[in-house]
Amino acid sequence: MMNYQDFVTSNPNVMLGKPVVKGTRITVELILRKLSEGATVSNLMAMYPGVSHESILVIMDYYK
């Protein structure tokens, strides 16, 4: 099992402290919303090049 802290971080100086994909300003909230709207992992990786397959899987697993 992957550790979510390797892929998700929170910093009060980035996106008001919301959890984001590490190394980006892409919020976990955005990823989850896009998935709920029908986006696939491949779609998300194409839309947001800084987001890895593993980071999306961790978000899906940890935040379900």
KOLLUM-942014 format. One record per atom (N, C-alpha, C): atom name; y, z, x. Coordinates in steps of 0.001 Angstrom, whole numbers, plus 500000, padded with zeros to 6 digits. Layout:
BEGIN
<node a="CA" Y="Y" Z="Z" X="X"/>
...
END
This chain:
BEGIN
<node a="N" Y="498821" Z="500000" X="500829"/>
<node a="CA" Y="500000" Z="500000" X="500000"/>
<node a="C" Y="501248" Z="500000" X="500878"/>
<node a="N" Y="502218" Z="499177" X="500513"/>
<node a="CA" Y="503458" Z="499071" X="501274"/>
<node a="C" Y="504398" Z="500214" X="500894"/>
<node a="N" Y="505176" Z="500662" X="501843"/>
<node a="CA" Y="506137" Z="501726" X="501624"/>
<node a="C" Y="507444" Z="501114" X="501134"/>
<node a="N" Y="507913" Z="501522" X="499960"/>
<node a="CA" Y="509117" Z="500927" X="499396"/>
<node a="C" Y="510330" Z="501127" X="500307"/>
<node a="N" Y="510364" Z="502189" X="501091"/>
<node a="CA" Y="511500" Z="502446" X="501975"/>
<node a="C" Y="511615" Z="501420" X="503097"/>
<node a="N" Y="510547" Z="500666" X="503349"/>
<node a="CA" Y="510617" Z="499590" X="504331"/>
<node a="C" Y="511345" Z="498375" X="503769"/>
<node a="N" Y="511507" Z="498315" X="502456"/>
<node a="CA" Y="512067" Z="497131" X="501795"/>
<node a="C" Y="513284" Z="497413" X="500934"/>
<node a="N" Y="513499" Z="498653" X="500540"/>
<node a="CA" Y="514599" Z="499018" X="499646"/>
<node a="C" Y="515386" Z="500153" X="500287"/>
<node a="N" Y="516707" Z="500058" X="500181"/>
<node a="CA" Y="517568" Z="501100" X="500734"/>
<node a="C" Y="518707" Z="501387" X="499763"/>
<node a="N" Y="519343" Z="502504" X="499956"/>
<node a="CA" Y="520502" Z="502875" X="499152"/>
<node a="C" Y="521537" Z="503481" X="500079"/>
<node a="N" Y="522759" Z="502969" X="499967"/>
<node a="CA" Y="523852" Z="503427" X="500819"/>
<node a="C" Y="525105" Z="503462" X="499954"/>
<node a="N" Y="525816" Z="504580" X="499918"/>
<node a="CA" Y="526994" Z="504661" X="499065"/>
<node a="C" Y="528066" Z="503613" X="499392"/>
<node a="N" Y="528024" Z="503039" X="500578"/>
<node a="CA" Y="529000" Z="502026" X="500974"/>
<node a="C" Y="528565" Z="500600" X="500631"/>
<node a="N" Y="527363" Z="500451" X="500076"/>
<node a="CA" Y="526854" Z="499130" X="499709"/>
<node a="C" Y="526512" Z="499141" X="498229"/>
<node a="N" Y="527157" Z="498286" X="497465"/>
<node a="CA" Y="526894" Z="498139" X="496027"/>
<node a="C" Y="526948" Z="499487" X="495295"/>
<node a="N" Y="527914" Z="500315" X="495701"/>
<node a="CA" Y="528134" Z="501633" X="495076"/>
<node a="C" Y="526911" Z="502538" X="495116"/>
<node a="N" Y="526052" Z="502326" X="496114"/>
<node a="CA" Y="524885" Z="503182" X="496283"/>
<node a="C" Y="523661" Z="502777" X="495485"/>
<node a="N" Y="523752" Z="501653" X="494757"/>
<node a="CA" Y="522576" Z="501195" X="494009"/>
<node a="C" Y="521488" Z="500779" X="494997"/>
<node a="N" Y="520222" Z="500931" X="494629"/>
<node a="CA" Y="519148" Z="500468" X="495514"/>
<node a="C" Y="519233" Z="498945" X="495686"/>
<node a="N" Y="519149" Z="498510" X="496932"/>
<node a="CA" Y="519205" Z="497087" X="497257"/>
<node a="C" Y="518040" Z="496716" X="498163"/>
<node a="N" Y="517735" Z="495434" X="498201"/>
<node a="CA" Y="516746" Z="494920" X="499143"/>
<node a="C" Y="517338" Z="495104" X="500534"/>
<node a="N" Y="516595" Z="495735" X="501396"/>
<node a="CA" Y="517070" Z="496065" X="502746"/>
<node a="C" Y="517610" Z="494816" X="503442"/>
<node a="N" Y="518787" Z="494962" X="504034"/>
<node a="CA" Y="519410" Z="493870" X="504763"/>
<node a="C" Y="520184" Z="492900" X="503884"/>
<node a="N" Y="520287" Z="493207" X="502580"/>
<node a="CA" Y="521022" Z="492344" X="501653"/>
<node a="C" Y="521916" Z="493193" X="500766"/>
<node a="N" Y="522639" Z="492522" X="499892"/>
<node a="CA" Y="523410" Z="493192" X="498847"/>
<node a="C" Y="522802" Z="492855" X="497483"/>
<node a="N" Y="521541" Z="492468" X="497485"/>
<node a="CA" Y="520834" Z="492105" X="496257"/>
<node a="C" Y="520203" Z="493367" X="495689"/>
<node a="N" Y="520637" Z="493744" X="494491"/>
<node a="CA" Y="520171" Z="494996" X="493911"/>
<node a="C" Y="518768" Z="494870" X="493321"/>
<node a="N" Y="518087" Z="495990" X="493335"/>
<node a="CA" Y="516782" Z="496084" X="492683"/>
<node a="C" Y="516946" Z="495757" X="491202"/>
<node a="N" Y="518032" Z="496237" X="490631"/>
<node a="CA" Y="518330" Z="495975" X="489218"/>
<node a="C" Y="518360" Z="494471" X="488930"/>
<node a="N" Y="518990" Z="493701" X="489799"/>
<node a="CA" Y="519060" Z="492251" X="489624"/>
<node a="C" Y="517670" Z="491623" X="489684"/>
<node a="N" Y="516882" Z="492025" X="490657"/>
<node a="CA" Y="515522" Z="491488" X="490789"/>
<node a="C" Y="514711" Z="491790" X="489535"/>
<node a="N" Y="514772" Z="493029" X="489065"/>
<node a="CA" Y="514018" Z="493406" X="487870"/>
<node a="C" Y="514506" Z="492655" X="486634"/>
<node a="N" Y="515819" Z="492466" X="486526"/>
<node a="CA" Y="516358" Z="491735" X="485378"/>
<node a="C" Y="515892" Z="490285" X="485396"/>
<node a="N" Y="515952" Z="489651" X="486556"/>
<node a="CA" Y="515505" Z="488257" X="486672"/>
<node a="C" Y="514024" Z="488133" X="486340"/>
<node a="N" Y="513217" Z="489077" X="486797"/>
<node a="CA" Y="511787" Z="489053" X="486476"/>
<node a="C" Y="511573" Z="489200" X="484968"/>
<node a="N" Y="512343" Z="490075" X="484336"/>
<node a="CA" Y="512195" Z="490276" X="482892"/>
<node a="C" Y="512637" Z="489048" X="482101"/>
<node a="N" Y="513494" Z="488238" X="482703"/>
<node a="CA" Y="513956" Z="487012" X="482064"/>
<node a="C" Y="513006" Z="485846" X="482308"/>
<node a="N" Y="511940" Z="486085" X="483070"/>
<node a="CA" Y="510931" Z="485058" X="483277"/>
<node a="C" Y="510898" Z="484422" X="484656"/>
<node a="N" Y="511750" Z="484872" X="485566"/>
<node a="CA" Y="511719" Z="484325" X="486928"/>
<node a="C" Y="510414" Z="484720" X="487613"/>
<node a="N" Y="509934" Z="483854" X="488465"/>
<node a="CA" Y="508743" Z="484143" X="489254"/>
<node a="C" Y="509157" Z="484619" X="490640"/>
<node a="N" Y="508204" Z="485125" X="491378"/>
<node a="CA" Y="508472" Z="485547" X="492754"/>
<node a="C" Y="508995" Z="484354" X="493555"/>
<node a="N" Y="508397" Z="483197" X="493375"/>
<node a="CA" Y="508849" Z="481987" X="494083"/>
<node a="C" Y="510276" Z="481625" X="493701"/>
<node a="N" Y="510607" Z="481728" X="492404"/>
<node a="CA" Y="511976" Z="481462" X="491954"/>
<node a="C" Y="512961" Z="482384" X="492656"/>
<node a="N" Y="512629" Z="483660" X="492688"/>
<node a="CA" Y="513526" Z="484645" X="493297"/>
<node a="C" Y="513709" Z="484387" X="494783"/>
<node a="N" Y="512647" Z="484037" X="495458"/>
<node a="CA" Y="512742" Z="483758" X="496893"/>
<node a="C" Y="513604" Z="482522" X="497141"/>
<node a="N" Y="513548" Z="481547" X="496243"/>
<node a="CA" Y="514381" Z="480337" X="496376"/>
<node a="C" Y="515847" Z="480657" X="496076"/>
<node a="N" Y="516089" Z="481492" X="495066"/>
<node a="CA" Y="517461" Z="481848" X="494677"/>
<node a="C" Y="518128" Z="482771" X="495696"/>
<node a="N" Y="517330" Z="483652" X="496281"/>
<node a="CA" Y="517851" Z="484674" X="497186"/>
<node a="C" Y="517049" Z="484652" X="498489"/>
<node a="N" Y="517435" Z="483788" X="499420"/>
<node a="CA" Y="516653" Z="483617" X="500663"/>
<node a="C" Y="516438" Z="484894" X="501474"/>
<node a="N" Y="517275" Z="485893" X="501312"/>
<node a="CA" Y="517110" Z="487144" X="502055"/>
<node a="C" Y="516041" Z="488059" X="501485"/>
<node a="N" Y="515456" Z="487655" X="500357"/>
<node a="CA" Y="514459" Z="488487" X="499680"/>
<node a="C" Y="513064" Z="487956" X="500004"/>
<node a="N" Y="512220" Z="488800" X="500547"/>
<node a="CA" Y="510868" Z="488386" X="500926"/>
<node a="C" Y="509879" Z="488596" X="499781"/>
<node a="N" Y="508780" Z="487926" X="499887"/>
<node a="CA" Y="507690" Z="488079" X="498924"/>
<node a="C" Y="507271" Z="489542" X="498844"/>
<node a="N" Y="507130" Z="490169" X="499995"/>
<node a="CA" Y="506701" Z="491565" X="500055"/>
<node a="C" Y="507702" Z="492490" X="499386"/>
<node a="N" Y="508992" Z="492235" X="499596"/>
<node a="CA" Y="509998" Z="493111" X="498991"/>
<node a="C" Y="509963" Z="493019" X="497466"/>
<node a="N" Y="509731" Z="491840" X="496933"/>
<node a="CA" Y="509634" Z="491682" X="495481"/>
<node a="C" Y="508406" Z="492407" X="494954"/>
<node a="N" Y="507292" Z="492286" X="495658"/>
<node a="CA" Y="506074" Z="492985" X="495226"/>
<node a="C" Y="506265" Z="494492" X="495238"/>
<node a="N" Y="506945" Z="494994" X="496256"/>
<node a="CA" Y="507207" Z="496435" X="496340"/>
<node a="C" Y="508092" Z="496870" X="495178"/>
<node a="N" Y="509123" Z="496096" X="494884"/>
<node a="CA" Y="510015" Z="496421" X="493768"/>
<node a="C" Y="509233" Z="496424" X="492459"/>
<node a="N" Y="508409" Z="495429" X="492263"/>
<node a="CA" Y="507621" Z="495345" X="491032"/>
<node a="C" Y="506678" Z="496536" X="490906"/>
<node a="N" Y="506081" Z="496946" X="492013"/>
<node a="CA" Y="505128" Z="498050" X="491990"/>
<node a="C" Y="505825" Z="499399" X="491845"/>
<node a="N" Y="506856" Z="499630" X="492634"/>
<node a="CA" Y="507494" Z="500939" X="492666"/>
<node a="C" Y="508325" Z="501214" X="491421"/>
<node a="N" Y="509002" Z="500192" X="490922"/>
<node a="CA" Y="509940" Z="500397" X="489820"/>
<node a="C" Y="509373" Z="500039" X="488461"/>
<node a="N" Y="508057" Z="499943" X="488343"/>
<node a="CA" Y="507497" Z="499619" X="487031"/>
<node a="C" Y="507511" Z="500767" X="486072"/>
END
